[in-house]
Amino acid sequence: MAVLDKLTSQQAIELENKYGAHNYHPLPVVLSRGEGVHVWDVEGKKYYDFLSAYSAVNQGHCHPKIVDAMTNQAKTLSLTSRAFYNDMLGKYEKFASEYFGFDKLLPMNTGAEAVETALKIARKWAYEVKGIDENKAEIIVCENNFHGRTTTIISFSNDPVARKNFGPYTKGFLKIEYDNLQELQKALESSNNIAAFLVEPIQGEAGVYVPSEGYLAAAKKMCEEHNVLFIADEVQTGIARTGRLLATCGNCSCEDKNCSGSPEVKPNILILGKALSGGAYPVSAVLANEVVMNVIRPGNHGSTFGGNPIAAAVAMAALEVVADEKLAINADRLGKIFRDELTEFCKTNDLVKSVRGKGLLNAILINDTEESDTAWDICIKLRDNGLLAKPTHGNIIRFAPPLVMNEEQLRECIAIITTTISDFSK
């Protein structure tokens, strides 16, 4: 088979199954094109994308401004490594630092790399600034977290699929219940060696669990009282997904370029990825103020591709799209419509127990066990009806369309979802 031969869906699936490692369980659909809120399979069938590459494609598929920035930079200079300066990185670091209201940015490529970077920064700060004895620092994390799948990160995961047979595990982490301030207070008081608290503002992979009102602000205040860094992993929730530029933002309008002026919580360390590039290129970042970031010195940390010129150009364009097209405002408005409509539907259909979320990061809880195939089977029917979504944790279906969606499209999608579930229930 020649490289450029056109494949059928079945041929493409068979190739992956034969030659690829089986580390994913994809929905059986083979996509070949995307534009805005839509994707098309190799046979030409059109779908609404209600996953957005796990919120990487917030700006929509193949946004022309982002694609132009990527291709134009690729024609000029793609990679220098950090052995030399390039003329794009400084511009990007200034742009993004000011956009989110921090002093400095450390560029990386993937979300998991950015989390690892934040953990290293927190530990180094603990030893050099807070005065914790070397190799004694501990970081508080939450149960049911999802921060990636590196060896260190799975060391504090409680997902048996991600953990089993990958030990020995990295030490130095205390695990507490999510959205439980009493447990956080107890953990902070348990030791003088606590360096940081790492938390997702909304637990996405766990099933779009939104914490109680005021939880994040109270947690940040507790951390401040104990001289502990508050690390927000906004790889999935950031970049307008939840109706605010960042999920840690309070009730700001997001009418300006950013909303860093009125945050509910200002993290000591902010972790970003996914939509930082609009899904066009692997770009992630860790942001912090100087008192934290200045512990990193030459040779402490790095990446050949981190901060490359294409990544810098793409990220600036992606963030400009978020501001110019007021995507946070759109996500906030459409998210309320989605939850209101699905909540009403829940009252008439016993198969859906509840809907939850914020902005355009939402989920429905299927009235079945985690071990059942019901949510998967519903997603197959949704695919047949022109909408792509995927279960998480067995009986939860996550819905996260691109933020460029309009109300007419959203209502069409709501009709697809409710009709599909109603027909499934018969």
C-alpha atoms as one frame of an Amber mdcrd trajectory, in Angstrom:
protein
   0.000   0.000   0.000   1.478   3.353  -1.066   1.684   6.098   1.540  -0.713
   8.352  -0.378  -3.306   5.662  -1.129  -6.764   6.585   0.138  -7.897   4.305
   2.951 -11.327   3.142   3.984 -12.228   3.462   7.666 -11.803  -0.270   8.179
  -8.367  -0.294   6.529  -7.172   2.589   8.700  -8.392   0.881  11.862  -6.747
  -2.395  10.868  -3.416  -0.637  10.236  -3.436   0.940  13.698  -4.407  -2.320
  15.334  -1.620  -4.206  13.575   1.260  -1.719  13.739   0.411   0.554  16.651
   0.737   0.001  20.379  -2.700  -0.579  21.883  -2.516   2.237  24.427  -5.854
   3.783  23.421  -9.387   2.520  22.839 -10.737   4.925  20.195 -14.322   5.263
  19.133 -14.549   3.487  15.752 -14.517   6.517  13.463 -11.620   7.511  11.186
 -11.321  11.263  10.704  -9.553  12.906   7.796 -10.614  16.574   7.834 -11.759
  19.245  10.261 -13.078  22.788  10.079 -14.532  24.809  12.922 -16.894  22.630
  14.970 -17.055  19.861  12.350 -14.935  16.879  11.344 -15.336  14.471   8.427
 -14.442  10.800   8.192 -12.591   9.211   5.265 -15.880   8.327   3.600 -16.997
  11.960   3.767 -19.557  11.777   6.582 -19.781  14.996   8.614 -19.879  15.105
  12.431 -20.085  17.622  15.230 -16.951  17.273  17.361 -18.033  17.215  21.006
 -14.644  16.301  22.457 -12.359  18.941  20.893  -9.316  16.697  21.324  -9.877
  16.844  25.092 -10.249  20.658  24.913  -7.165  21.231  22.754  -9.238  22.522
  19.823 -11.107  25.265  21.693 -10.578  27.659  18.767 -12.077  25.161  16.307
 -10.414  22.848  13.823  -7.895  24.413  11.454  -8.521  28.008  12.489  -7.061
  30.030   9.594  -5.241  32.544  11.800  -3.501  29.794  13.753  -2.719  27.734
  10.643  -1.287  30.817   8.895   0.926  31.608  11.885   2.206  28.025  11.914
   2.881  27.719   8.188   4.429  31.163   7.836   6.829  30.518  10.704   7.612
  27.005   9.421   8.774  28.527   6.156  11.155  30.857   8.004  12.628  29.039
  11.016  11.254  25.992  12.796  13.787  24.993  15.449  17.001  26.281  16.987
  16.908  24.371  20.284  17.629  26.541  23.315  21.337  26.476  22.537  20.691
  29.780  20.730  18.224  32.626  21.027  15.478  32.980  18.441  13.460  36.053
  17.531  10.049  34.570  18.484  10.447  33.126  21.975  10.911  36.402  23.845
   7.889  37.895  22.103   5.790  34.905  23.098   7.025  34.874  26.701   6.169
  38.565  27.089   2.814  38.184  25.346   1.659  35.166  27.359   3.032  36.396
  30.703   1.141  39.661  30.357  -1.944  37.878  28.992  -2.257  35.727  32.109
  -0.793  38.196  34.598   2.487  36.515  35.601   6.141  37.571  35.564   7.666
  34.649  33.706   6.928  31.646  31.512   8.782  28.372  31.083   7.889  26.799
  27.713   7.366  23.075  27.210   5.533  20.878  24.703   2.907  18.655  26.336
   0.616  18.886  29.327   2.361  16.102  31.209   5.740  17.780  30.630   4.341
  21.009  32.024   3.056  19.214  35.134   6.458  17.603  35.652   8.041  21.034
  35.247   5.748  22.547  37.876   6.581  19.755  40.324  10.314  20.340  39.851
   9.936  24.095  40.306   7.882  23.586  43.472  10.439  21.230  44.980  13.360
  23.513  44.165  11.498  26.494  45.617  10.818  24.449  48.760  14.516  23.792
  49.308  15.975  27.141  48.249  13.288  29.576  49.395  11.108  27.918  52.021
  14.037  26.090  53.626  12.802  22.509  53.629  15.584  19.953  53.999  16.684
  18.526  50.656  14.758  15.442  49.488  12.095  15.969  52.162   9.583  18.060
  50.215   6.039  16.737  49.899   3.312  17.796  47.476  -0.404  17.428  48.228
  -2.546  16.053  45.382  -6.190  15.003  45.044  -7.737  11.584  44.617  -9.103
  10.807  41.155  -6.732  13.350  39.637  -5.545  13.238  36.068  -2.324  15.123
  35.396  -0.816  12.814  32.753   0.781   9.394  32.580   4.493   9.852  33.229
   6.107   7.671  35.888   6.069  10.432  38.483   2.492  11.440  37.760   1.059
   7.921  37.933   2.821   7.571  41.275   0.084   9.740  42.759  -2.760   8.479
  40.576  -5.356   6.062  41.927  -6.351   4.810  38.474  -5.375   1.120  38.502
  -5.178   0.988  34.688  -2.621   3.798  34.622  -0.633   2.467  37.615  -0.581
  -1.322  37.620   2.788  -2.887  36.714   4.528   0.462  36.218   6.188   0.667
  39.647   8.269   1.357  41.621   6.591   4.694  42.188   7.986   8.109  43.010
   7.648   9.185  46.635   6.863  12.607  48.049   3.105  12.972  47.514   0.178
  13.140  49.945  -3.229  12.262  48.509  -6.431  13.817  49.838 -10.082  13.839
  48.815 -10.985  16.413  46.160 -13.219  19.294  47.262 -12.556  18.592  50.928
 -11.126  21.582  52.790 -10.927  19.706  56.077  -8.626  17.102  54.551  -6.514
  19.829  52.943  -6.178  21.625  56.286  -5.197  18.371  57.991  -2.579  17.618
  55.315  -1.121  21.129  55.517  -0.785  20.773  59.290   0.630  17.243  59.124
   4.160  18.247  58.249   6.535  21.182  57.924   7.753  19.718  54.629   4.736
  20.598  52.439   5.930  22.395  49.315   2.777  22.673  47.218  -0.840  21.737
  46.586  -1.480  20.549  43.004  -5.115  20.652  41.910  -7.372  20.665  38.851
  -9.971  23.460  39.151 -12.424  20.961  37.636 -11.569  17.259  37.496 -12.164
  16.583  33.815 -11.030  13.013  33.257 -12.668  11.933  36.506 -16.041  12.912
  35.057 -16.198  16.736  35.023 -16.447  17.152  38.781 -16.944  20.821  39.653
 -15.893  21.638  43.237 -18.072  23.454  45.730 -18.438  27.216  45.451 -15.489
  28.878  47.144 -13.376  25.711  47.385 -10.483  27.001  45.285 -10.351  30.389
  47.019 -10.400  28.777  50.456  -7.737  26.267  49.430  -5.483  29.049  48.142
  -5.908  30.974  51.411  -4.957  27.876  53.411  -1.864  27.422  51.268  -0.854
  31.048  51.822  -1.229  30.650  55.591   1.171  27.681  55.516   3.618  29.152
  52.962   2.692  26.437  50.461   2.530  26.952  46.691  -0.882  26.649  45.051
  -0.443  24.942  41.645  -3.400  25.030  39.240  -3.369  22.444  36.469  -5.442
  24.217  33.816  -4.263  22.120  30.887  -7.868  21.112  30.160  -9.877  23.810
  31.953  -7.851  26.807  30.799  -8.064  29.014  27.704 -11.797  29.924  27.933
 -13.148  26.361  28.188 -15.160  26.963  31.368 -16.543  30.367  30.387 -13.604
  32.245  31.891 -10.107  32.628  30.536  -9.041  30.379  33.413 -11.264  28.186
  35.553  -9.678  29.779  38.613 -11.104  33.173  37.579 -14.018  34.612  39.511
 -17.086  36.311  38.070 -15.200  38.582  35.728 -16.627  39.621  32.375 -13.783
  38.407  30.157 -14.647  41.300  27.811 -11.064  42.460  27.612  -8.084  40.559
  26.240  -7.871  38.577  29.453  -9.389  38.485  32.898  -6.263  38.278  35.031
  -7.262  41.523  36.750 -10.084  39.975  38.779  -9.214  36.390  39.624 -10.945
  34.365  42.276  -7.664  32.534  42.743  -4.246  33.584  41.530  -2.144  30.402
  41.437   1.495  30.560  42.461   2.134  28.257  39.507  -0.167  27.978  36.494
   0.050  25.002  34.116  -1.294  25.374  30.563  -1.322  23.226  27.433  -3.816
  21.844  24.900  -5.696  24.952  23.632  -2.598  27.082  24.155  -1.930  26.144
  20.527  -5.521  25.631  19.396  -4.609  22.008  18.796  -2.354  22.897  15.895
   0.969  22.070  17.557   2.240  20.668  20.884   2.640  23.705  23.160   2.515
  23.869  26.942   3.728  26.339  29.520   4.304  26.908  33.204   3.801  30.447
  34.477   4.841  31.926  37.818   6.110  35.112  39.375   9.827  35.743  39.845
  10.023  34.666  43.489   9.094  31.161  42.330  10.423  30.951  38.772  13.854
  32.379  39.568  14.870  29.124  41.272  15.325  27.674  37.770  18.793  28.269
  36.391  20.732  27.085  33.312  20.929  23.299  33.196  18.142  22.687  35.737
  15.448  21.936  33.193  14.845  22.075  29.473  13.531  20.643  26.235  14.944
  20.635  22.705  11.584  21.655  21.271  10.294  23.753  24.182   9.920  27.355
  23.083  10.674  26.703  19.420   9.723  29.476  16.953   6.708  27.641  15.515
   5.312  26.968  18.986   5.764  30.623  19.919   4.022  31.903  16.796   1.180
  29.416  17.108   0.538  30.121  20.787   0.355  33.881  20.287  -2.082  33.447
  17.416  -4.176  30.976  19.426  -4.461  33.356  22.372  -5.326  36.259  20.085
  -8.198  34.214  18.647  -9.552  33.579  22.154  -9.593  37.304  22.878 -10.698
  38.572  19.461 -13.592  36.134  19.149 -14.644  36.445  22.812 -14.621  32.684
  23.228 -14.884  32.777  27.018 -18.114  34.766  26.838 -19.477  32.397  24.208
 -18.576  29.331  26.266 -20.243  30.796  29.343 -23.486  31.607  27.505 -23.754
  28.368  25.527 -22.783  26.262  28.533 -25.739  27.588  30.513 -28.094  26.770
  27.633 -26.651  23.270  27.365 -26.995  22.481  31.065 -30.478  24.007  31.296
 -31.747  21.967  28.349 -30.118  18.709  29.465 -31.299  19.216  33.046 -34.880
  19.473  31.802 -34.326  16.377  29.686 -33.089  14.471  32.740 -36.486  15.001
  34.351 -38.163  13.041  31.544 -35.612  10.285  30.910 -34.491   7.792  33.540
 -31.356   6.853  31.611 -29.671  10.177  32.418 -29.247  10.820  36.131 -27.714
  14.294  36.027 -25.743  16.866  34.050 -22.858  18.900  35.442 -20.143  21.211
  34.255 -19.091  24.785  33.674 -18.910  26.710  30.435 -18.598  24.229  27.590
 -16.985  21.506  29.716 -19.925  19.312  30.674 -20.877  15.717  31.318 -23.950
  13.573  31.785 -24.114  10.706  34.252 -25.686   7.589  32.765 -27.930   5.565
  35.062 -25.816   2.428  34.962 -22.647   1.048  36.546 -19.097   2.035  35.602
 -18.563  -1.508  34.361 -21.464  -1.319  31.919 -21.214  -0.613  28.184 -24.249
   1.667  28.156 -22.360   4.987  27.838 -20.111   3.527  25.125 -23.104   2.196
  23.221 -24.808   5.589  23.437 -21.658   7.211  22.014 -21.779   4.760  19.095
 -25.376   5.826  18.416 -24.395   9.487  18.725 -21.692   8.843  16.137 -24.272
   7.280  13.835 -26.373  10.421  14.263 -23.500  12.794  13.473 -22.032  13.742
  16.856 -18.769  12.516  18.385 -18.329  12.152  22.148 -16.666   9.590  24.378
 -17.279   8.075  27.805 -15.011   8.566  30.774 -15.091   6.238  33.781 -17.607
   3.922  32.191 -20.920   5.621  32.862 -20.105   9.303  32.236 -20.165  10.995
  28.822 -18.126  14.179  28.479 -19.339  16.923  26.119 -16.797  19.591  25.146
 -17.348  21.125  21.694 -15.076  23.775  20.160 -15.791  27.194  21.661 -16.468
  28.709  18.232 -19.829  26.928  18.181 -22.887  29.154  17.773 -26.284  28.808
  19.444 -28.009  27.334  16.393 -25.368  24.616  16.143 -25.547  23.954  19.876
 -29.313  23.517  19.808 -28.987  21.141  16.862 -26.498  19.121  18.898 -28.750
  19.128  21.951 -31.498  17.700  19.746 -29.140  14.971  18.500 -28.152  14.071
  22.073 -31.675  13.997  23.497 -33.174  12.181  20.511 -30.402   9.588  20.530
 -30.778   8.878  24.249 -34.572   8.787  23.988 -34.389   6.274  21.133 -31.792
   4.261  23.067 -34.094   4.084  26.054 -36.922   2.451  24.094
